Amino acid sequence: MSTAVRERHLSQMPWWLWPTALCTLAPTAAWGWQALFARVTNVQLQPVTHQVLFFTVWMVGLADRLFESRRGQMMSWRHWFMRRYQTGVLLLLGILGLVLGRLLLWFLPQSILELGIFLIVPVLFYLFFSRMEMGPRAALPREIVRGAIFSAGVLLPTYGSASVPPAALQLLIAQTLLISLIFLNVSCREHVDLPGEEAHRDEWMAIDQRLGVWLGLVLVTVLWLARMESKQIGNALMGYYLTMALVTVLALLLYVFRHQFKSDTLHLASWAILAIPAALALI
Protein backbone atom coordinates (compact mmCIF):
# COMPACT_ATOMS: atom_id res chain seq x y z
CA MET A 1 0.00 0.00 0.00
CA SER A 2 1.41 3.42 -0.95
CA THR A 3 2.34 6.10 1.56
CA ALA A 4 -0.40 8.41 0.24
CA VAL A 5 -3.02 5.76 0.91
CA ARG A 6 -1.72 5.07 4.43
CA GLU A 7 -1.55 8.77 5.37
CA ARG A 8 -5.31 9.26 5.07
CA HIS A 9 -7.95 7.85 7.37
CA LEU A 10 -11.60 7.08 6.70
CA SER A 11 -12.70 9.35 9.55
CA GLN A 12 -11.22 12.30 7.63
CA MET A 13 -13.46 11.78 4.61
CA PRO A 14 -16.44 14.20 4.57
CA TRP A 15 -19.67 12.32 5.29
CA TRP A 16 -21.42 13.65 2.19
CA LEU A 17 -18.90 11.85 -0.03
CA TRP A 18 -20.10 8.39 1.02
CA PRO A 19 -22.56 8.07 -1.92
CA THR A 20 -19.85 8.84 -4.46
CA ALA A 21 -17.27 6.70 -2.64
CA LEU A 22 -19.64 3.71 -2.82
CA CYS A 23 -20.78 4.53 -6.39
CA THR A 24 -24.47 4.43 -5.38
CA LEU A 25 -25.60 7.63 -7.09
CA ALA A 26 -25.07 6.29 -10.62
CA PRO A 27 -27.48 3.31 -10.27
CA THR A 28 -29.98 5.56 -8.46
CA ALA A 29 -29.86 8.03 -11.35
CA ALA A 30 -30.25 5.23 -13.91
CA TRP A 31 -33.30 3.85 -12.08
CA GLY A 32 -34.84 7.33 -11.93
CA TRP A 33 -34.51 7.98 -15.67
CA GLN A 34 -35.76 4.49 -16.52
CA ALA A 35 -38.81 4.89 -14.27
CA LEU A 36 -39.54 8.33 -15.74
CA PHE A 37 -39.32 7.11 -19.35
CA ALA A 38 -41.57 4.13 -18.60
CA ARG A 39 -44.11 6.41 -16.94
CA VAL A 40 -44.33 9.00 -19.73
CA THR A 41 -44.70 6.22 -22.33
CA ASN A 42 -47.29 4.30 -20.24
CA VAL A 43 -45.16 1.17 -20.03
CA GLN A 44 -45.33 -1.05 -16.94
CA LEU A 45 -41.86 -2.46 -16.40
CA GLN A 46 -41.47 -5.38 -14.03
CA PRO A 47 -39.57 -4.61 -10.80
CA VAL A 48 -36.83 -7.05 -11.85
CA THR A 49 -36.04 -4.79 -14.83
CA HIS A 50 -35.28 -1.89 -12.49
CA GLN A 51 -33.30 -4.18 -10.20
CA VAL A 52 -31.14 -5.53 -13.03
CA LEU A 53 -30.37 -2.00 -14.24
CA PHE A 54 -29.52 -0.84 -10.72
CA PHE A 55 -27.14 -3.71 -9.98
CA THR A 56 -25.55 -3.59 -13.44
CA VAL A 57 -24.80 0.13 -13.25
CA TRP A 58 -23.50 -0.30 -9.71
CA MET A 59 -21.14 -3.11 -10.76
CA VAL A 60 -19.84 -1.18 -13.79
CA GLY A 61 -19.33 1.92 -11.64
CA LEU A 62 -17.38 -0.01 -9.00
CA ALA A 63 -15.22 -1.77 -11.60
CA ASP A 64 -14.58 1.50 -13.42
CA ARG A 65 -13.51 3.23 -10.20
CA LEU A 66 -11.34 0.27 -9.21
CA PHE A 67 -9.46 0.41 -12.51
CA GLU A 68 -9.05 4.19 -12.27
CA SER A 69 -7.75 4.03 -8.70
CA ARG A 70 -5.05 1.50 -9.59
CA ARG A 71 -3.39 4.03 -11.88
CA GLY A 72 -2.20 5.76 -8.70
CA GLN A 73 -2.33 9.38 -9.93
CA MET A 74 -5.87 10.20 -8.77
CA MET A 75 -5.78 11.49 -5.19
CA SER A 76 -9.49 12.27 -4.70
CA TRP A 77 -11.28 10.70 -1.75
CA ARG A 78 -13.33 8.41 -3.98
CA HIS A 79 -10.17 6.95 -5.56
CA TRP A 80 -8.43 6.74 -2.19
CA PHE A 81 -11.41 4.79 -0.83
CA MET A 82 -11.14 2.27 -3.66
CA ARG A 83 -7.40 1.76 -3.16
CA ARG A 84 -7.71 1.49 0.59
CA TYR A 85 -10.66 -0.92 0.61
CA GLN A 86 -10.20 -2.74 -2.69
CA THR A 87 -10.54 -6.17 -1.04
CA GLY A 88 -13.96 -5.25 0.33
CA VAL A 89 -14.95 -3.75 -3.03
CA LEU A 90 -13.95 -6.96 -4.83
CA LEU A 91 -16.06 -8.94 -2.36
CA LEU A 92 -18.99 -6.59 -2.96
CA LEU A 93 -18.54 -7.02 -6.73
CA GLY A 94 -18.68 -10.79 -6.29
CA ILE A 95 -21.91 -10.60 -4.27
CA LEU A 96 -23.49 -8.22 -6.78
CA GLY A 97 -22.44 -10.55 -9.61
CA LEU A 98 -24.19 -13.49 -7.96
CA VAL A 99 -27.35 -11.49 -7.33
CA LEU A 100 -27.33 -10.10 -10.86
CA GLY A 101 -26.73 -13.53 -12.38
CA ARG A 102 -29.71 -14.96 -10.51
CA LEU A 103 -31.96 -12.12 -11.69
CA LEU A 104 -30.77 -12.46 -15.30
CA LEU A 105 -31.14 -16.24 -15.53
CA TRP A 106 -34.39 -16.77 -13.65
CA PHE A 107 -36.43 -13.59 -13.58
CA LEU A 108 -35.61 -11.06 -16.34
CA PRO A 109 -37.91 -11.30 -19.41
CA GLN A 110 -36.17 -12.85 -22.40
CA SER A 111 -36.90 -9.90 -24.70
CA ILE A 112 -35.18 -7.43 -22.38
CA LEU A 113 -32.26 -9.81 -21.77
CA GLU A 114 -31.65 -10.02 -25.53
CA LEU A 115 -31.56 -6.22 -25.78
CA GLY A 116 -29.15 -6.03 -22.86
CA ILE A 117 -26.71 -8.43 -24.54
CA PHE A 118 -26.01 -5.75 -27.15
CA LEU A 119 -24.58 -3.55 -24.39
CA ILE A 120 -21.90 -6.04 -23.34
CA VAL A 121 -19.39 -4.93 -25.98
CA PRO A 122 -19.65 -1.15 -25.27
CA VAL A 123 -19.44 -1.85 -21.52
CA LEU A 124 -16.21 -3.83 -22.02
CA PHE A 125 -14.93 -1.07 -24.31
CA TYR A 126 -15.65 1.50 -21.61
CA LEU A 127 -13.89 -0.55 -18.92
CA PHE A 128 -10.92 -0.95 -21.28
CA PHE A 129 -10.65 2.86 -21.36
CA SER A 130 -10.71 2.85 -17.56
CA ARG A 131 -7.51 0.81 -17.44
CA MET A 132 -5.63 3.26 -19.68
CA GLU A 133 -3.92 6.52 -18.90
CA MET A 134 -6.61 8.87 -20.16
CA GLY A 135 -5.32 11.88 -22.06
CA PRO A 136 -7.59 14.63 -23.38
CA ARG A 137 -7.96 12.97 -26.80
CA ALA A 138 -9.36 9.82 -25.20
CA ALA A 139 -11.59 11.68 -22.74
CA LEU A 140 -14.33 12.65 -25.18
CA PRO A 141 -14.87 9.21 -26.75
CA ARG A 142 -14.73 7.61 -23.30
CA GLU A 143 -17.42 9.91 -21.94
CA ILE A 144 -19.57 9.47 -25.06
CA VAL A 145 -19.39 5.71 -24.55
CA ARG A 146 -20.35 6.20 -20.89
CA GLY A 147 -23.30 8.40 -21.88
CA ALA A 148 -24.44 6.00 -24.61
CA ILE A 149 -24.31 2.97 -22.29
CA PHE A 150 -26.20 4.82 -19.56
CA SER A 151 -28.89 6.11 -21.95
CA ALA A 152 -29.30 2.80 -23.76
CA GLY A 153 -29.61 0.88 -20.50
CA VAL A 154 -32.27 3.32 -19.33
CA LEU A 155 -34.31 3.42 -22.53
CA LEU A 156 -33.94 -0.03 -24.14
CA PRO A 157 -36.21 -1.97 -21.73
CA THR A 158 -39.10 0.36 -22.57
CA TYR A 159 -38.27 0.13 -26.27
CA GLY A 160 -38.47 -3.64 -25.96
CA SER A 161 -41.74 -3.65 -24.03
CA ALA A 162 -43.92 -1.40 -26.18
CA SER A 163 -44.08 0.85 -29.18
CA VAL A 164 -42.67 4.26 -28.26
CA PRO A 165 -42.71 7.54 -30.21
CA PRO A 166 -40.15 7.88 -33.03
CA ALA A 167 -38.73 10.95 -31.26
CA ALA A 168 -37.36 8.62 -28.59
CA LEU A 169 -34.31 8.06 -30.82
CA GLN A 170 -33.60 11.79 -30.77
CA LEU A 171 -34.02 11.65 -27.00
CA LEU A 172 -31.43 8.88 -26.78
CA ILE A 173 -28.89 10.99 -28.67
CA ALA A 174 -29.60 14.14 -26.63
CA GLN A 175 -29.33 12.28 -23.33
CA THR A 176 -26.08 10.62 -24.40
CA LEU A 177 -24.55 14.03 -25.14
CA LEU A 178 -25.86 15.52 -21.89
CA ILE A 179 -24.34 12.81 -19.69
CA SER A 180 -21.09 12.83 -21.68
CA LEU A 181 -20.65 16.59 -21.24
CA ILE A 182 -21.50 16.52 -17.54
CA PHE A 183 -18.71 14.04 -16.84
CA LEU A 184 -16.31 15.58 -19.30
CA ASN A 185 -16.61 18.63 -17.04
CA VAL A 186 -15.52 16.48 -14.08
CA SER A 187 -12.64 14.96 -16.07
CA CYS A 188 -11.33 18.36 -17.13
CA ARG A 189 -11.52 19.75 -13.61
CA GLU A 190 -9.69 16.69 -12.26
CA HIS A 191 -6.95 16.41 -14.89
CA VAL A 192 -6.04 20.08 -15.35
CA ASP A 193 -4.07 20.13 -12.08
CA LEU A 194 -3.14 16.45 -11.98
CA PRO A 195 0.59 15.66 -11.60
CA GLY A 196 1.93 14.24 -14.85
CA GLU A 197 -0.65 16.03 -17.03
CA GLU A 198 1.42 19.19 -17.55
CA ALA A 199 2.03 18.31 -21.21
CA HIS A 200 -1.71 18.05 -21.85
CA ARG A 201 -2.88 20.96 -19.67
CA ASP A 202 -3.58 23.29 -22.60
CA GLU A 203 -5.65 20.60 -24.32
CA TRP A 204 -7.68 19.95 -21.16
CA MET A 205 -8.28 23.68 -20.75
CA ALA A 206 -9.35 24.00 -24.40
CA ILE A 207 -11.98 21.29 -23.88
CA ASP A 208 -13.03 22.86 -20.58
CA GLN A 209 -13.59 26.26 -22.20
CA ARG A 210 -15.93 24.79 -24.83
CA LEU A 211 -18.10 22.74 -22.48
CA GLY A 212 -20.41 25.66 -21.67
CA VAL A 213 -21.18 26.17 -25.37
CA TRP A 214 -21.83 22.45 -25.88
CA LEU A 215 -24.13 22.27 -22.85
CA GLY A 216 -25.95 25.34 -24.15
CA LEU A 217 -26.48 23.61 -27.50
CA VAL A 218 -27.85 20.53 -25.73
CA LEU A 219 -30.27 22.75 -23.79
CA VAL A 220 -31.48 24.44 -26.99
CA THR A 221 -31.91 21.02 -28.62
CA VAL A 222 -33.89 19.60 -25.69
CA LEU A 223 -36.16 22.67 -25.57
CA TRP A 224 -36.72 22.41 -29.32
CA LEU A 225 -37.62 18.72 -28.97
CA ALA A 226 -40.01 19.62 -26.14
CA ARG A 227 -41.65 22.24 -28.36
CA MET A 228 -42.03 19.73 -31.19
CA GLU A 229 -43.45 17.18 -28.76
CA SER A 230 -46.01 19.70 -27.46
CA LYS A 231 -47.55 19.76 -30.94
CA GLN A 232 -48.08 15.99 -30.94
CA ILE A 233 -51.25 14.30 -29.77
CA GLY A 234 -50.73 13.04 -26.23
CA ASN A 235 -47.42 14.84 -25.62
CA ALA A 236 -45.98 11.56 -24.31
CA LEU A 237 -42.39 12.69 -23.92
CA MET A 238 -42.97 16.26 -22.69
CA GLY A 239 -42.29 15.35 -19.06
CA TYR A 240 -39.04 13.62 -20.00
CA TYR A 241 -37.80 16.53 -22.13
CA LEU A 242 -38.65 19.10 -19.46
CA THR A 243 -36.79 17.05 -16.85
CA MET A 244 -33.80 16.87 -19.18
CA ALA A 245 -33.99 20.65 -19.65
CA LEU A 246 -33.96 21.16 -15.86
CA VAL A 247 -30.96 18.85 -15.47
CA THR A 248 -29.14 20.65 -18.30
CA VAL A 249 -29.72 24.07 -16.71
CA LEU A 250 -28.35 22.78 -13.39
CA ALA A 251 -25.39 21.21 -15.23
CA LEU A 252 -24.68 24.60 -16.82
CA LEU A 253 -24.75 26.28 -13.41
CA LEU A 254 -22.42 23.62 -12.06
CA TYR A 255 -20.08 24.27 -14.99
CA VAL A 256 -20.10 28.03 -14.35
CA PHE A 257 -19.16 27.53 -10.68
CA ARG A 258 -16.93 24.48 -11.23
CA HIS A 259 -13.82 26.19 -9.87
CA GLN A 260 -15.53 26.57 -6.49
CA PHE A 261 -15.62 22.79 -5.98
CA LYS A 262 -13.04 20.11 -5.40
CA SER A 263 -13.21 17.19 -7.81
CA ASP A 264 -14.98 14.87 -5.35
CA THR A 265 -17.70 17.43 -4.64
CA LEU A 266 -18.07 18.19 -8.36
CA HIS A 267 -18.42 14.47 -9.09
CA LEU A 268 -21.00 14.10 -6.32
CA ALA A 269 -22.97 17.14 -7.50
CA SER A 270 -22.95 15.88 -11.10
CA TRP A 271 -24.52 12.55 -10.14
CA ALA A 272 -26.89 14.28 -7.74
CA ILE A 273 -28.18 16.42 -10.62
CA LEU A 274 -28.64 13.31 -12.76
CA ALA A 275 -30.52 11.65 -9.88
CA ILE A 276 -33.27 14.31 -9.93
CA PRO A 277 -35.72 11.96 -11.74
CA ALA A 278 -35.24 9.43 -8.94
CA ALA A 279 -36.10 12.09 -6.37
CA LEU A 280 -39.18 13.06 -8.39
CA ALA A 281 -40.26 9.42 -8.61
CA LEU A 282 -40.15 9.12 -4.81
CA ILE A 283 -42.26 12.23 -4.19
C-alpha positions in Angstrom: 0.0 0.0 0.0 1.4 3.4 -1.0 2.3 6.1 1.6 -0.4 8.4 0.2 -3.0 5.8 0.9 -1.7 5.1 4.4 -1.5 8.8 5.4 -5.3 9.3 5.1 -8.0 7.9 7.4 -11.6 7.1 6.7 -12.7 9.3 9.6 -11.2 12.3 7.6 -13.5 11.8 4.6 -16.4 14.2 4.6 -19.7 12.3 5.3 -21.4 13.6 2.2 -18.9 11.8 0.0 -20.1 8.4 1.0 -22.6 8.1 -1.9 -19.8 8.8 -4.5 -17.3 6.7 -2.6 -19.6 3.7 -2.8 -20.8 4.5 -6.4 -24.5 4.4 -5.4 -25.6 7.6 -7.1 -25.1 6.3 -10.6 -27.5 3.3 -10.3 -30.0 5.6 -8.5 -29.9 8.0 -11.3 -30.3 5.2 -13.9 -33.3 3.9 -12.1 -34.8 7.3 -11.9 -34.5 8.0 -15.7 -35.8 4.5 -16.5 -38.8 4.9 -14.3 -39.5 8.3 -15.7 -39.3 7.1 -19.3 -41.6 4.1 -18.6 -44.1 6.4 -16.9 -44.3 9.0 -19.7 -44.7 6.2 -22.3 -47.3 4.3 -20.2 -45.2 1.2 -20.0 -45.3 -1.0 -16.9 -41.9 -2.5 -16.4 -41.5 -5.4 -14.0 -39.6 -4.6 -10.8 -36.8 -7.0 -11.9 -36.0 -4.8 -14.8 -35.3 -1.9 -12.5 -33.3 -4.2 -10.2 -31.1 -5.5 -13.0 -30.4 -2.0 -14.2 -29.5 -0.8 -10.7 -27.1 -3.7 -10.0 -25.6 -3.6 -13.4 -24.8 0.1 -13.3 -23.5 -0.3 -9.7 -21.1 -3.1 -10.8 -19.8 -1.2 -13.8 -19.3 1.9 -11.6 -17.4 0.0 -9.0 -15.2 -1.8 -11.6 -14.6 1.5 -13.4 -13.5 3.2 -10.2 -11.3 0.3 -9.2 -9.5 0.4 -12.5 -9.1 4.2 -12.3 -7.8 4.0 -8.7 -5.1 1.5 -9.6 -3.4 4.0 -11.9 -2.2 5.8 -8.7 -2.3 9.4 -9.9 -5.9 10.2 -8.8 -5.8 11.5 -5.2 -9.5 12.3 -4.7 -11.3 10.7 -1.7 -13.3 8.4 -4.0 -10.2 7.0 -5.6 -8.4 6.7 -2.2 -11.4 4.8 -0.8 -11.1 2.3 -3.7 -7.4 1.8 -3.2 -7.7 1.5 0.6 -10.7 -0.9 0.6 -10.2 -2.7 -2.7 -10.5 -6.2 -1.0 -14.0 -5.2 0.3 -14.9 -3.8 -3.0 -13.9 -7.0 -4.8 -16.1 -8.9 -2.4 -19.0 -6.6 -3.0 -18.5 -7.0 -6.7 -18.7 -10.8 -6.3 -21.9 -10.6 -4.3 -23.5 -8.2 -6.8 -22.4 -10.5 -9.6 -24.2 -13.5 -8.0 -27.3 -11.5 -7.3 -27.3 -10.1 -10.9 -26.7 -13.5 -12.4 -29.7 -15.0 -10.5 -32.0 -12.1 -11.7 -30.8 -12.5 -15.3 -31.1 -16.2 -15.5 -34.4 -16.8 -13.7 -36.4 -13.6 -13.6 -35.6 -11.1 -16.3 -37.9 -11.3 -19.4 -36.2 -12.9 -22.4 -36.9 -9.9 -24.7 -35.2 -7.4 -22.4 -32.3 -9.8 -21.8 -31.6 -10.0 -25.5 -31.6 -6.2 -25.8 -29.2 -6.0 -22.9 -26.7 -8.4 -24.5 -26.0 -5.7 -27.1 -24.6 -3.5 -24.4 -21.9 -6.0 -23.3 -19.4 -4.9 -26.0 -19.6 -1.2 -25.3 -19.4 -1.8 -21.5 -16.2 -3.8 -22.0 -14.9 -1.1 -24.3 -15.6 1.5 -21.6 -13.9 -0.5 -18.9 -10.9 -1.0 -21.3 -10.7 2.9 -21.4 -10.7 2.8 -17.6 -7.5 0.8 -17.4 -5.6 3.3 -19.7 -3.9 6.5 -18.9 -6.6 8.9 -20.2 -5.3 11.9 -22.1 -7.6 14.6 -23.4 -8.0 13.0 -26.8 -9.4 9.8 -25.2 -11.6 11.7 -22.7 -14.3 12.7 -25.2 -14.9 9.2 -26.7 -14.7 7.6 -23.3 -17.4 9.9 -21.9 -19.6 9.5 -25.1 -19.4 5.7 -24.6 -20.4 6.2 -20.9 -23.3 8.4 -21.9 -24.4 6.0 -24.6 -24.3 3.0 -22.3 -26.2 4.8 -19.6 -28.9 6.1 -21.9 -29.3 2.8 -23.8 -29.6 0.9 -20.5 -32.3 3.3 -19.3 -34.3 3.4 -22.5 -33.9 0.0 -24.1 -36.2 -2.0 -21.7 -39.1 0.4 -22.6 -38.3 0.1 -26.3 -38.5 -3.6 -26.0 -41.7 -3.7 -24.0 -43.9 -1.4 -26.2 -44.1 0.8 -29.2 -42.7 4.3 -28.3 -42.7 7.5 -30.2 -40.1 7.9 -33.0 -38.7 10.9 -31.3 -37.4 8.6 -28.6 -34.3 8.1 -30.8 -33.6 11.8 -30.8 -34.0 11.7 -27.0 -31.4 8.9 -26.8 -28.9 11.0 -28.7 -29.6 14.1 -26.6 -29.3 12.3 -23.3 -26.1 10.6 -24.4 -24.6 14.0 -25.1 -25.9 15.5 -21.9 -24.3 12.8 -19.7 -21.1 12.8 -21.7 -20.7 16.6 -21.2 -21.5 16.5 -17.5 -18.7 14.0 -16.8 -16.3 15.6 -19.3 -16.6 18.6 -17.0 -15.5 16.5 -14.1 -12.6 15.0 -16.1 -11.3 18.4 -17.1 -11.5 19.7 -13.6 -9.7 16.7 -12.3 -6.9 16.4 -14.9 -6.0 20.1 -15.3 -4.1 20.1 -12.1 -3.1 16.4 -12.0 0.6 15.7 -11.6 1.9 14.2 -14.9 -0.7 16.0 -17.0 1.4 19.2 -17.6 2.0 18.3 -21.2 -1.7 18.1 -21.8 -2.9 21.0 -19.7 -3.6 23.3 -22.6 -5.7 20.6 -24.3 -7.7 19.9 -21.2 -8.3 23.7 -20.8 -9.3 24.0 -24.4 -12.0 21.3 -23.9 -13.0 22.9 -20.6 -13.6 26.3 -22.2 -15.9 24.8 -24.8 -18.1 22.7 -22.5 -20.4 25.7 -21.7 -21.2 26.2 -25.4 -21.8 22.5 -25.9 -24.1 22.3 -22.8 -26.0 25.3 -24.1 -26.5 23.6 -27.5 -27.9 20.5 -25.7 -30.3 22.7 -23.8 -31.5 24.4 -27.0 -31.9 21.0 -28.6 -33.9 19.6 -25.7 -36.2 22.7 -25.6 -36.7 22.4 -29.3 -37.6 18.7 -29.0 -40.0 19.6 -26.1 -41.7 22.2 -28.4 -42.0 19.7 -31.2 -43.4 17.2 -28.8 -46.0 19.7 -27.5 -47.6 19.8 -30.9 -48.1 16.0 -30.9 -51.3 14.3 -29.8 -50.7 13.0 -26.2 -47.4 14.8 -25.6 -46.0 11.6 -24.3 -42.4 12.7 -23.9 -43.0 16.3 -22.7 -42.3 15.4 -19.1 -39.0 13.6 -20.0 -37.8 16.5 -22.1 -38.6 19.1 -19.5 -36.8 17.0 -16.8 -33.8 16.9 -19.2 -34.0 20.6 -19.6 -34.0 21.2 -15.9 -31.0 18.8 -15.5 -29.1 20.7 -18.3 -29.7 24.1 -16.7 -28.4 22.8 -13.4 -25.4 21.2 -15.2 -24.7 24.6 -16.8 -24.8 26.3 -13.4 -22.4 23.6 -12.1 -20.1 24.3 -15.0 -20.1 28.0 -14.3 -19.2 27.5 -10.7 -16.9 24.5 -11.2 -13.8 26.2 -9.9 -15.5 26.6 -6.5 -15.6 22.8 -6.0 -13.0 20.1 -5.4 -13.2 17.2 -7.8 -15.0 14.9 -5.4 -17.7 17.4 -4.6 -18.1 18.2 -8.4 -18.4 14.5 -9.1 -21.0 14.1 -6.3 -23.0 17.1 -7.5 -22.9 15.9 -11.1 -24.5 12.6 -10.1 -26.9 14.3 -7.7 -28.2 16.4 -10.6 -28.6 13.3 -12.8 -30.5 11.6 -9.9 -33.3 14.3 -9.9 -35.7 12.0 -11.7 -35.2 9.4 -8.9 -36.1 12.1 -6.4 -39.2 13.1 -8.4 -40.3 9.4 -8.6 -40.1 9.1 -4.8 -42.3 12.2 -4.2 
